[in-house]
Amino acid sequence: TRTRAAAIESDGKFGETRIVTRYQYANIKLADTNSNTSNSLNLNMDSQLTDNLSGRAYGSYSSSNASSGSLIPGVSFFRENSAGLGLFYRPGKLLDSNLSYDFFQSPSRSASEFKRQSVQLNLNMKQSQKMEITSSYRFLNFDSNSSQNNSNLLNIGTNYRPIFSLNTGISLSYGFSNSSGVNSTNSA
C-alpha cells in the first residue's frame, strides 16, 4: 500500500467573521489495484452579525471518496460534498433560538450515492429562573439510488425547577415519516 497526502490550511479573522479553509490532496494505491485520488476543499465561517444574532456557514467539496486507507490522522478530514447555514438569535437570558439548514451528498464515484437534507428550528424560552419552555422542529430528507425518506419531528416541553438540583418536566413529541421506492411506507 502506498499513500500520498498533503494538506494546506488557512485560518483568519476579518472583523467579526472567522474563516477557516482547508485543501487536501490524497492518493492511495493498494497492491494490484488502480490508485484512487481525491482533491478536497473545506470552508467554515462564523460571524457575530449583531449583538444578538450570529451565523455560521460551511461547505465541503470532494472530487471522490478515496478509500479509508487514505485518511491520515492530523492531515485528513472527512471527504464529502456538503453545505449548511445557521442563524442563532439570543436577545438575552430569556430567549434562545436557532434555525439551520444542512445538505450532504456523497462524493462522485462513491460506492453508494445518496443525498441528505435537513431543516431544524429550536426555540427555548425561560419564563423565570424556575420555568423553561422548549420546542423544536426538524425535517429530514434522505434520498438514495433506490428510495427516498422524509421525516418530520416536533417536540414541545416544559421544565420546572422548584428548588436547586430538582428538575421536573413534561414533553410531547410527534413525528411522521414516509418512504418511497423499493418498500414504500407511511408512519406517524
QUIGI-V482130 format. One record per backbone hydrogen bond with DSSP energy under -0.5 kcal/mol. NH is the residue of the N-H (numbers start at 1). CO is the residue of the C=O. E is the energy in kcal/mol with one decimal. If there is no record, write none. Layout:
# QUIGI-V482130
nh->NH co->CO e->E
nh->NH co->CO e->E
This chain:
# QUIGI-V482130
nh->2 co->29 e->-2.5
nh->4 co->27 e->-3.2
nh->6 co->25 e->-2.3
nh->8 co->23 e->-2.4
nh->10 co->21 e->-2.8
nh->12 co->19 e->-2.7
nh->14 co->17 e->-3.2
nh->15 co->13 e->-0.5
nh->17 co->14 e->-1.9
nh->18 co->46 e->-3.1
nh->19 co->12 e->-3.1
nh->20 co->44 e->-2.6
nh->21 co->10 e->-2.8
nh->22 co->42 e->-2.3
nh->23 co->8 e->-2.8
nh->24 co->40 e->-2.6
nh->25 co->6 e->-2.9
nh->26 co->38 e->-2.3
nh->27 co->4 e->-2.9
nh->28 co->36 e->-2.1
nh->29 co->2 e->-2.6
nh->30 co->34 e->-0.5
nh->33 co->30 e->-1.7
nh->36 co->28 e->-2.6
nh->38 co->26 e->-2.9
nh->40 co->24 e->-2.7
nh->41 co->61 e->-2.8
nh->42 co->22 e->-2.6
nh->43 co->59 e->-2.8
nh->44 co->20 e->-2.5
nh->45 co->57 e->-2.9
nh->46 co->18 e->-2.1
nh->47 co->55 e->-2.7
nh->48 co->16 e->-1.6
nh->49 co->47 e->-0.9
nh->49 co->53 e->-1.2
nh->50 co->53 e->-2.3
nh->54 co->88 e->-2.4
nh->55 co->47 e->-2.8
nh->56 co->86 e->-2.2
nh->57 co->45 e->-2.4
nh->58 co->84 e->-2.0
nh->59 co->43 e->-2.4
nh->60 co->82 e->-2.6
nh->61 co->41 e->-2.7
nh->63 co->39 e->-2.4
nh->65 co->108 e->-0.7
nh->66 co->64 e->-1.0
nh->70 co->67 e->-2.3
nh->71 co->68 e->-1.8
nh->72 co->70 e->-0.8
nh->73 co->71 e->-0.6
nh->75 co->72 e->-2.2
nh->76 co->72 e->-3.1
nh->80 co->78 e->-0.5
nh->81 co->105 e->-1.9
nh->82 co->60 e->-2.0
nh->82 co->80 e->-0.6
nh->83 co->103 e->-2.0
nh->84 co->58 e->-2.1
nh->85 co->101 e->-2.2
nh->86 co->56 e->-2.2
nh->87 co->99 e->-2.7
nh->88 co->54 e->-2.8
nh->89 co->97 e->-2.6
nh->90 co->52 e->-3.0
nh->90 co->88 e->-0.6
nh->92 co->95 e->-0.7
nh->96 co->124 e->-2.2
nh->97 co->89 e->-2.2
nh->98 co->122 e->-2.1
nh->99 co->87 e->-2.1
nh->100 co->120 e->-2.6
nh->101 co->85 e->-2.5
nh->102 co->118 e->-2.5
nh->103 co->83 e->-2.7
nh->104 co->116 e->-2.7
nh->105 co->81 e->-2.9
nh->106 co->114 e->-2.4
nh->108 co->62 e->-0.5
nh->110 co->107 e->-1.2
nh->115 co->143 e->-2.8
nh->116 co->104 e->-2.8
nh->117 co->141 e->-2.6
nh->118 co->102 e->-2.4
nh->119 co->139 e->-2.2
nh->120 co->100 e->-2.4
nh->121 co->137 e->-2.5
nh->122 co->98 e->-2.6
nh->123 co->135 e->-2.7
nh->124 co->96 e->-2.8
nh->125 co->133 e->-3.1
nh->126 co->94 e->-2.9
nh->127 co->125 e->-0.8
nh->127 co->131 e->-1.2
nh->128 co->131 e->-1.6
nh->132 co->159 e->-2.3
nh->133 co->125 e->-3.2
nh->134 co->157 e->-2.7
nh->135 co->123 e->-1.8
nh->136 co->155 e->-2.4
nh->137 co->121 e->-2.4
nh->138 co->153 e->-2.2
nh->139 co->119 e->-2.6
nh->140 co->151 e->-2.6
nh->141 co->117 e->-3.0
nh->142 co->149 e->-3.0
nh->143 co->115 e->-3.0
nh->144 co->147 e->-2.9
nh->145 co->113 e->-0.8
nh->148 co->180 e->-2.8
nh->149 co->142 e->-3.1
nh->150 co->178 e->-2.7
nh->151 co->140 e->-2.5
nh->152 co->176 e->-2.8
nh->153 co->138 e->-2.1
nh->154 co->174 e->-3.0
nh->155 co->136 e->-2.7
nh->156 co->172 e->-2.5
nh->157 co->134 e->-2.9
nh->158 co->170 e->-2.7
nh->159 co->132 e->-2.8
nh->160 co->168 e->-3.9
nh->161 co->130 e->-2.9
nh->162 co->160 e->-0.6
nh->163 co->166 e->-0.5
nh->166 co->163 e->-2.0
nh->167 co->165 e->-0.6
nh->168 co->160 e->-2.7
nh->170 co->158 e->-1.9
nh->172 co->156 e->-3.4
nh->174 co->154 e->-2.5
nh->176 co->152 e->-2.0
nh->177 co->187 e->-2.3
nh->178 co->150 e->-2.3
nh->179 co->185 e->-3.2
nh->180 co->148 e->-2.6
nh->182 co->146 e->-0.9
nh->185 co->179 e->-0.8
nh->187 co->177 e->-2.8
